[in-house]
Amino acid sequence: CSGKPISIRKLVEDHIKKRNTSIKLNLGYYNYNDYEPMAFWGDNAKLLHIINKTNPNEK
């Protein structure tokens, strides 16, 4: 979790590239719902706090 937003499209494209596959995305085949998020992100503050508390000399 980087705390930075990433779009679903970018996430899937990166995964396809990483796996070196020939899958082609058919973007726009289905309508996008207004209530579906187009990107996700998280808050890693608690994780970083725990890591720093466990290993205070590591960065």
PDB file of N, CA, C and O in Angstrom:
ATOM      1  N   CYS A   1       0.845  -1.171   0.000  1.00  0.00           N
ATOM      2  CA  CYS A   1       0.000   0.000   0.000  1.00  0.00           C
ATOM      3  C   CYS A   1       0.893   1.239   0.000  1.00  0.00           C
ATOM      4  O   CYS A   1       1.647   1.475   0.944  1.00  0.00           O
ATOM      5  N   SER A   2       0.799   2.001  -1.040  1.00  0.00           N
ATOM      6  CA  SER A   2       1.655   3.183  -1.171  1.00  0.00           C
ATOM      7  C   SER A   2       0.971   4.449  -0.677  1.00  0.00           C
ATOM      8  O   SER A   2       1.632   5.460  -0.445  1.00  0.00           O
ATOM      9  N   GLY A   3      -0.342   4.402  -0.514  1.00  0.00           N
ATOM     10  CA  GLY A   3      -1.079   5.601  -0.162  1.00  0.00           C
ATOM     11  C   GLY A   3      -1.381   6.460  -1.381  1.00  0.00           C
ATOM     12  O   GLY A   3      -1.999   7.517  -1.259  1.00  0.00           O
ATOM     13  N   LYS A   4      -0.950   6.010  -2.555  1.00  0.00           N
ATOM     14  CA  LYS A   4      -1.188   6.741  -3.802  1.00  0.00           C
ATOM     15  C   LYS A   4      -2.270   6.021  -4.602  1.00  0.00           C
ATOM     16  O   LYS A   4      -2.286   4.791  -4.654  1.00  0.00           O
ATOM     17  N   PRO A   5      -3.181   6.785  -5.230  1.00  0.00           N
ATOM     18  CA  PRO A   5      -4.243   6.132  -6.002  1.00  0.00           C
ATOM     19  C   PRO A   5      -3.704   5.420  -7.234  1.00  0.00           C
ATOM     20  O   PRO A   5      -2.726   5.850  -7.846  1.00  0.00           O
ATOM     21  N   ILE A   6      -4.365   4.321  -7.582  1.00  0.00           N
ATOM     22  CA  ILE A   6      -4.056   3.602  -8.819  1.00  0.00           C
ATOM     23  C   ILE A   6      -5.379   3.194  -9.453  1.00  0.00           C
ATOM     24  O   ILE A   6      -6.279   2.698  -8.774  1.00  0.00           O
ATOM     25  N   SER A   7      -5.486   3.406 -10.743  1.00  0.00           N
ATOM     26  CA  SER A   7      -6.723   3.037 -11.436  1.00  0.00           C
ATOM     27  C   SER A   7      -6.748   1.528 -11.655  1.00  0.00           C
ATOM     28  O   SER A   7      -5.706   0.875 -11.722  1.00  0.00           O
ATOM     29  N   ILE A   8      -7.939   1.001 -11.764  1.00  0.00           N
ATOM     30  CA  ILE A   8      -8.103  -0.425 -12.037  1.00  0.00           C
ATOM     31  C   ILE A   8      -7.435  -0.762 -13.365  1.00  0.00           C
ATOM     32  O   ILE A   8      -6.772  -1.791 -13.497  1.00  0.00           O
ATOM     33  N   ARG A   9      -7.617   0.116 -14.342  1.00  0.00           N
ATOM     34  CA  ARG A   9      -7.014  -0.111 -15.660  1.00  0.00           C
ATOM     35  C   ARG A   9      -5.492  -0.247 -15.553  1.00  0.00           C
ATOM     36  O   ARG A   9      -4.909  -1.183 -16.100  1.00  0.00           O
ATOM     37  N   LYS A  10      -4.853   0.686 -14.849  1.00  0.00           N
ATOM     38  CA  LYS A  10      -3.392   0.655 -14.692  1.00  0.00           C
ATOM     39  C   LYS A  10      -2.962  -0.599 -13.942  1.00  0.00           C
ATOM     40  O   LYS A  10      -1.966  -1.227 -14.300  1.00  0.00           O
ATOM     41  N   LEU A  11      -3.703  -0.962 -12.913  1.00  0.00           N
ATOM     42  CA  LEU A  11      -3.394  -2.154 -12.130  1.00  0.00           C
ATOM     43  C   LEU A  11      -3.428  -3.400 -13.016  1.00  0.00           C
ATOM     44  O   LEU A  11      -2.522  -4.232 -12.957  1.00  0.00           O
ATOM     45  N   VAL A  12      -4.472  -3.526 -13.833  1.00  0.00           N
ATOM     46  CA  VAL A  12      -4.612  -4.685 -14.721  1.00  0.00           C
ATOM     47  C   VAL A  12      -3.552  -4.655 -15.823  1.00  0.00           C
ATOM     48  O   VAL A  12      -2.954  -5.684 -16.136  1.00  0.00           O
ATOM     49  N   GLU A  13      -3.319  -3.486 -16.410  1.00  0.00           N
ATOM     50  CA  GLU A  13      -2.300  -3.385 -17.464  1.00  0.00           C
ATOM     51  C   GLU A  13      -0.914  -3.757 -16.931  1.00  0.00           C
ATOM     52  O   GLU A  13      -0.151  -4.442 -17.613  1.00  0.00           O
ATOM     53  N   ASP A  14      -0.590  -3.311 -15.724  1.00  0.00           N
ATOM     54  CA  ASP A  14       0.702  -3.663 -15.112  1.00  0.00           C
ATOM     55  C   ASP A  14       0.803  -5.163 -14.871  1.00  0.00           C
ATOM     56  O   ASP A  14       1.860  -5.761 -15.076  1.00  0.00           O
ATOM     57  N   HIS A  15      -0.299  -5.768 -14.435  1.00  0.00           N
ATOM     58  CA  HIS A  15      -0.309  -7.212 -14.179  1.00  0.00           C
ATOM     59  C   HIS A  15      -0.115  -7.991 -15.486  1.00  0.00           C
ATOM     60  O   HIS A  15       0.638  -8.964 -15.527  1.00  0.00           O
ATOM     61  N   ILE A  16      -0.791  -7.564 -16.537  1.00  0.00           N
ATOM     62  CA  ILE A  16      -0.649  -8.218 -17.847  1.00  0.00           C
ATOM     63  C   ILE A  16       0.796  -8.114 -18.325  1.00  0.00           C
ATOM     64  O   ILE A  16       1.372  -9.091 -18.803  1.00  0.00           O
ATOM     65  N   LYS A  17       1.372  -6.933 -18.194  1.00  0.00           N
ATOM     66  CA  LYS A  17       2.759  -6.724 -18.623  1.00  0.00           C
ATOM     67  C   LYS A  17       3.725  -7.575 -17.795  1.00  0.00           C
ATOM     68  O   LYS A  17       4.652  -8.178 -18.336  1.00  0.00           O
ATOM     69  N   LYS A  18       3.500  -7.616 -16.488  1.00  0.00           N
ATOM     70  CA  LYS A  18       4.361  -8.392 -15.589  1.00  0.00           C
ATOM     71  C   LYS A  18       4.322  -9.877 -15.942  1.00  0.00           C
ATOM     72  O   LYS A  18       5.344 -10.560 -15.877  1.00  0.00           O
ATOM     73  N   ARG A  19       3.158 -10.370 -16.312  1.00  0.00           N
ATOM     74  CA  ARG A  19       2.991 -11.787 -16.649  1.00  0.00           C
ATOM     75  C   ARG A  19       3.385 -12.090 -18.094  1.00  0.00           C
ATOM     76  O   ARG A  19       3.427 -13.250 -18.504  1.00  0.00           O
ATOM     77  N   ASN A  20       3.672 -11.039 -18.858  1.00  0.00           N
ATOM     78  CA  ASN A  20       4.083 -11.179 -20.258  1.00  0.00           C
ATOM     79  C   ASN A  20       3.064 -12.002 -21.058  1.00  0.00           C
ATOM     80  O   ASN A  20       3.416 -12.959 -21.748  1.00  0.00           O
ATOM     81  N   THR A  21       1.808 -11.604 -20.946  1.00  0.00           N
ATOM     82  CA  THR A  21       0.731 -12.308 -21.629  1.00  0.00           C
ATOM     83  C   THR A  21       0.178 -11.452 -22.765  1.00  0.00           C
ATOM     84  O   THR A  21       0.427 -10.247 -22.811  1.00  0.00           O
ATOM     85  N   SER A  22      -0.548 -12.046 -23.654  1.00  0.00           N
ATOM     86  CA  SER A  22      -1.082 -11.334 -24.822  1.00  0.00           C
ATOM     87  C   SER A  22      -2.550 -10.951 -24.644  1.00  0.00           C
ATOM     88  O   SER A  22      -3.245 -10.702 -25.629  1.00  0.00           O
ATOM     89  N   ILE A  23      -3.023 -10.904 -23.422  1.00  0.00           N
ATOM     90  CA  ILE A  23      -4.417 -10.522 -23.165  1.00  0.00           C
ATOM     91  C   ILE A  23      -4.638  -9.086 -23.634  1.00  0.00           C
ATOM     92  O   ILE A  23      -3.835  -8.199 -23.346  1.00  0.00           O
ATOM     93  N   LYS A  24      -5.719  -8.870 -24.350  1.00  0.00           N
ATOM     94  CA  LYS A  24      -6.096  -7.534 -24.812  1.00  0.00           C
ATOM     95  C   LYS A  24      -7.341  -7.098 -24.052  1.00  0.00           C
ATOM     96  O   LYS A  24      -8.336  -7.821 -24.013  1.00  0.00           O
ATOM     97  N   LEU A  25      -7.283  -5.925 -23.454  1.00  0.00           N
ATOM     98  CA  LEU A  25      -8.436  -5.399 -22.730  1.00  0.00           C
ATOM     99  C   LEU A  25      -9.451  -4.836 -23.720  1.00  0.00           C
ATOM    100  O   LEU A  25      -9.081  -4.192 -24.702  1.00  0.00           O
ATOM    101  N   ASN A  26     -10.716  -5.081 -23.457  1.00  0.00           N
ATOM    102  CA  ASN A  26     -11.796  -4.563 -24.286  1.00  0.00           C
ATOM    103  C   ASN A  26     -12.499  -3.463 -23.485  1.00  0.00           C
ATOM    104  O   ASN A  26     -13.629  -3.627 -23.026  1.00  0.00           O
ATOM    105  N   LEU A  27     -11.799  -2.348 -23.335  1.00  0.00           N
ATOM    106  CA  LEU A  27     -12.301  -1.250 -22.513  1.00  0.00           C
ATOM    107  C   LEU A  27     -13.557  -0.648 -23.122  1.00  0.00           C
ATOM    108  O   LEU A  27     -13.640  -0.456 -24.335  1.00  0.00           O
ATOM    109  N   GLY A  28     -14.532  -0.351 -22.276  1.00  0.00           N
ATOM    110  CA  GLY A  28     -15.772   0.252 -22.732  1.00  0.00           C
ATOM    111  C   GLY A  28     -16.809  -0.736 -23.226  1.00  0.00           C
ATOM    112  O   GLY A  28     -17.887  -0.329 -23.660  1.00  0.00           O
ATOM    113  N   TYR A  29     -16.510  -2.032 -23.171  1.00  0.00           N
ATOM    114  CA  TYR A  29     -17.474  -3.038 -23.627  1.00  0.00           C
ATOM    115  C   TYR A  29     -18.747  -2.967 -22.787  1.00  0.00           C
ATOM    116  O   TYR A  29     -19.859  -3.048 -23.309  1.00  0.00           O
ATOM    117  N   TYR A  30     -18.562  -2.814 -21.488  1.00  0.00           N
ATOM    118  CA  TYR A  30     -19.694  -2.630 -20.575  1.00  0.00           C
ATOM    119  C   TYR A  30     -19.723  -1.173 -20.131  1.00  0.00           C
ATOM    120  O   TYR A  30     -18.679  -0.530 -20.017  1.00  0.00           O
ATOM    121  N   ASN A  31     -20.914  -0.660 -19.884  1.00  0.00           N
ATOM    122  CA  ASN A  31     -21.039   0.694 -19.359  1.00  0.00           C
ATOM    123  C   ASN A  31     -20.450   0.761 -17.956  1.00  0.00           C
ATOM    124  O   ASN A  31     -20.537  -0.193 -17.183  1.00  0.00           O
ATOM    125  N   TYR A  32     -19.855   1.898 -17.647  1.00  0.00           N
ATOM    126  CA  TYR A  32     -19.306   2.111 -16.310  1.00  0.00           C
ATOM    127  C   TYR A  32     -20.411   2.632 -15.403  1.00  0.00           C
ATOM    128  O   TYR A  32     -21.142   3.553 -15.769  1.00  0.00           O
ATOM    129  N   ASN A  33     -20.527   2.046 -14.232  1.00  0.00           N
ATOM    130  CA  ASN A  33     -21.523   2.494 -13.266  1.00  0.00           C
ATOM    131  C   ASN A  33     -21.020   3.740 -12.548  1.00  0.00           C
ATOM    132  O   ASN A  33     -19.829   3.865 -12.264  1.00  0.00           O
ATOM    133  N   ASP A  34     -21.938   4.660 -12.255  1.00  0.00           N
ATOM    134  CA  ASP A  34     -21.574   5.892 -11.548  1.00  0.00           C
ATOM    135  C   ASP A  34     -21.076   5.611 -10.138  1.00  0.00           C
ATOM    136  O   ASP A  34     -20.267   6.369  -9.602  1.00  0.00           O
ATOM    137  N   TYR A  35     -21.548   4.536  -9.540  1.00  0.00           N
ATOM    138  CA  TYR A  35     -21.201   4.251  -8.155  1.00  0.00           C
ATOM    139  C   TYR A  35     -19.945   3.390  -8.009  1.00  0.00           C
ATOM    140  O   TYR A  35     -19.517   3.116  -6.887  1.00  0.00           O
ATOM    141  N   GLU A  36     -19.357   2.968  -9.103  1.00  0.00           N
ATOM    142  CA  GLU A  36     -18.133   2.160  -9.040  1.00  0.00           C
ATOM    143  C   GLU A  36     -16.912   3.069  -9.075  1.00  0.00           C
ATOM    144  O   GLU A  36     -16.800   3.918  -9.959  1.00  0.00           O
ATOM    145  N   PRO A  37     -15.999   2.903  -8.127  1.00  0.00           N
ATOM    146  CA  PRO A  37     -14.788   3.732  -8.148  1.00  0.00           C
ATOM    147  C   PRO A  37     -13.882   3.340  -9.312  1.00  0.00           C
ATOM    148  O   PRO A  37     -13.799   2.167  -9.676  1.00  0.00           O
ATOM    149  N   MET A  38     -13.213   4.318  -9.884  1.00  0.00           N
ATOM    150  CA  MET A  38     -12.292   4.065 -10.992  1.00  0.00           C
ATOM    151  C   MET A  38     -10.852   3.929 -10.496  1.00  0.00           C
ATOM    152  O   MET A  38      -9.953   3.581 -11.262  1.00  0.00           O
ATOM    153  N   ALA A  39     -10.645   4.208  -9.208  1.00  0.00           N
ATOM    154  CA  ALA A  39      -9.305   4.087  -8.628  1.00  0.00           C
ATOM    155  C   ALA A  39      -9.447   3.717  -7.159  1.00  0.00           C
ATOM    156  O   ALA A  39     -10.481   3.954  -6.535  1.00  0.00           O
ATOM    157  N   PHE A  40      -8.390   3.137  -6.626  1.00  0.00           N
ATOM    158  CA  PHE A  40      -8.363   2.747  -5.221  1.00  0.00           C
ATOM    159  C   PHE A  40      -7.054   3.215  -4.610  1.00  0.00           C
ATOM    160  O   PHE A  40      -6.048   3.341  -5.308  1.00  0.00           O
ATOM    161  N   TRP A  41      -7.066   3.469  -3.332  1.00  0.00           N
ATOM    162  CA  TRP A  41      -5.849   3.790  -2.605  1.00  0.00           C
ATOM    163  C   TRP A  41      -6.087   3.507  -1.137  1.00  0.00           C
ATOM    164  O   TRP A  41      -7.227   3.399  -0.686  1.00  0.00           O
ATOM    165  N   GLY A  42      -5.017   3.392  -0.415  1.00  0.00           N
ATOM    166  CA  GLY A  42      -5.109   3.094   1.005  1.00  0.00           C
ATOM    167  C   GLY A  42      -4.215   4.019   1.806  1.00  0.00           C
ATOM    168  O   GLY A  42      -3.431   4.791   1.254  1.00  0.00           O
ATOM    169  N   ASP A  43      -4.347   3.926   3.101  1.00  0.00           N
ATOM    170  CA  ASP A  43      -3.538   4.717   4.023  1.00  0.00           C
ATOM    171  C   ASP A  43      -2.585   3.769   4.734  1.00  0.00           C
ATOM    172  O   ASP A  43      -3.023   2.899   5.488  1.00  0.00           O
ATOM    173  N   ASN A  44      -1.301   3.927   4.504  1.00  0.00           N
ATOM    174  CA  ASN A  44      -0.315   3.031   5.100  1.00  0.00           C
ATOM    175  C   ASN A  44       0.322   3.605   6.362  1.00  0.00           C
ATOM    176  O   ASN A  44       1.353   3.101   6.807  1.00  0.00           O
ATOM    177  N   ALA A  45      -0.261   4.638   6.945  1.00  0.00           N
ATOM    178  CA  ALA A  45       0.308   5.289   8.127  1.00  0.00           C
ATOM    179  C   ALA A  45       0.446   4.322   9.303  1.00  0.00           C
ATOM    180  O   ALA A  45       1.474   4.320   9.981  1.00  0.00           O
ATOM    181  N   LYS A  46      -0.569   3.507   9.551  1.00  0.00           N
ATOM    182  CA  LYS A  46      -0.492   2.558  10.669  1.00  0.00           C
ATOM    183  C   LYS A  46       0.602   1.527  10.434  1.00  0.00           C
ATOM    184  O   LYS A  46       1.347   1.189  11.354  1.00  0.00           O
ATOM    185  N   LEU A  47       0.700   1.029   9.215  1.00  0.00           N
ATOM    186  CA  LEU A  47       1.733   0.052   8.882  1.00  0.00           C
ATOM    187  C   LEU A  47       3.124   0.653   9.073  1.00  0.00           C
ATOM    188  O   LEU A  47       3.995   0.026   9.676  1.00  0.00           O
ATOM    189  N   LEU A  48       3.332   1.861   8.564  1.00  0.00           N
ATOM    190  CA  LEU A  48       4.634   2.511   8.712  1.00  0.00           C
ATOM    191  C   LEU A  48       4.964   2.760  10.179  1.00  0.00           C
ATOM    192  O   LEU A  48       6.115   2.618  10.592  1.00  0.00           O
ATOM    193  N   HIS A  49       3.964   3.129  10.959  1.00  0.00           N
ATOM    194  CA  HIS A  49       4.164   3.342  12.392  1.00  0.00           C
ATOM    195  C   HIS A  49       4.609   2.044  13.070  1.00  0.00           C
ATOM    196  O   HIS A  49       5.542   2.050  13.872  1.00  0.00           O
ATOM    197  N   ILE A  50       3.952   0.946  12.752  1.00  0.00           N
ATOM    198  CA  ILE A  50       4.301  -0.353  13.344  1.00  0.00           C
ATOM    199  C   ILE A  50       5.704  -0.773  12.915  1.00  0.00           C
ATOM    200  O   ILE A  50       6.486  -1.255  13.735  1.00  0.00           O
ATOM    201  N   ILE A  51       6.021  -0.593  11.650  1.00  0.00           N
ATOM    202  CA  ILE A  51       7.353  -0.966  11.155  1.00  0.00           C
ATOM    203  C   ILE A  51       8.429  -0.146  11.849  1.00  0.00           C
ATOM    204  O   ILE A  51       9.448  -0.693  12.273  1.00  0.00           O
ATOM    205  N   ASN A  52       8.215   1.151  11.969  1.00  0.00           N
ATOM    206  CA  ASN A  52       9.200   2.017  12.618  1.00  0.00           C
ATOM    207  C   ASN A  52       9.321   1.717  14.104  1.00  0.00           C
ATOM    208  O   ASN A  52      10.399   1.851  14.681  1.00  0.00           O
ATOM    209  N   LYS A  53       8.232   1.317  14.716  1.00  0.00           N
ATOM    210  CA  LYS A  53       8.243   0.977  16.140  1.00  0.00           C
ATOM    211  C   LYS A  53       9.008  -0.330  16.361  1.00  0.00           C
ATOM    212  O   LYS A  53       9.723  -0.476  17.352  1.00  0.00           O
ATOM    213  N   THR A  54       8.854  -1.279  15.431  1.00  0.00           N
ATOM    214  CA  THR A  54       9.519  -2.573  15.526  1.00  0.00           C
ATOM    215  C   THR A  54      10.992  -2.467  15.159  1.00  0.00           C
ATOM    216  O   THR A  54      11.841  -3.088  15.798  1.00  0.00           O
ATOM    217  N   ASN A  55      11.298  -1.681  14.132  1.00  0.00           N
ATOM    218  CA  ASN A  55      12.672  -1.519  13.635  1.00  0.00           C
ATOM    219  C   ASN A  55      13.018  -0.031  13.578  1.00  0.00           C
ATOM    220  O   ASN A  55      13.072   0.534  12.486  1.00  0.00           O
ATOM    221  N   PRO A  56      13.254   0.620  14.716  1.00  0.00           N
ATOM    222  CA  PRO A  56      13.440   2.076  14.722  1.00  0.00           C
ATOM    223  C   PRO A  56      14.663   2.553  13.946  1.00  0.00           C
ATOM    224  O   PRO A  56      14.693   3.709  13.523  1.00  0.00           O
ATOM    225  N   ASN A  57      15.668   1.711  13.743  1.00  0.00           N
ATOM    226  CA  ASN A  57      16.882   2.133  13.043  1.00  0.00           C
ATOM    227  C   ASN A  57      16.817   1.910  11.543  1.00  0.00           C
ATOM    228  O   ASN A  57      17.684   2.400  10.820  1.00  0.00           O
ATOM    229  N   GLU A  58      15.820   1.186  11.051  1.00  0.00           N
ATOM    230  CA  GLU A  58      15.690   0.913   9.619  1.00  0.00           C
ATOM    231  C   GLU A  58      14.818   1.966   8.965  1.00  0.00           C
ATOM    232  O   GLU A  58      13.889   2.496   9.574  1.00  0.00           O
ATOM    233  N   LYS A  59      15.135   2.259   7.716  1.00  0.00           N
ATOM    234  CA  LYS A  59      14.318   3.221   6.964  1.00  0.00           C
ATOM    235  C   LYS A  59      13.925   2.647   5.649  1.00  0.00           C
ATOM    236  O   LYS A  59      13.235   3.304   4.869  1.00  0.00           O
TER     237      LYS A  59
END
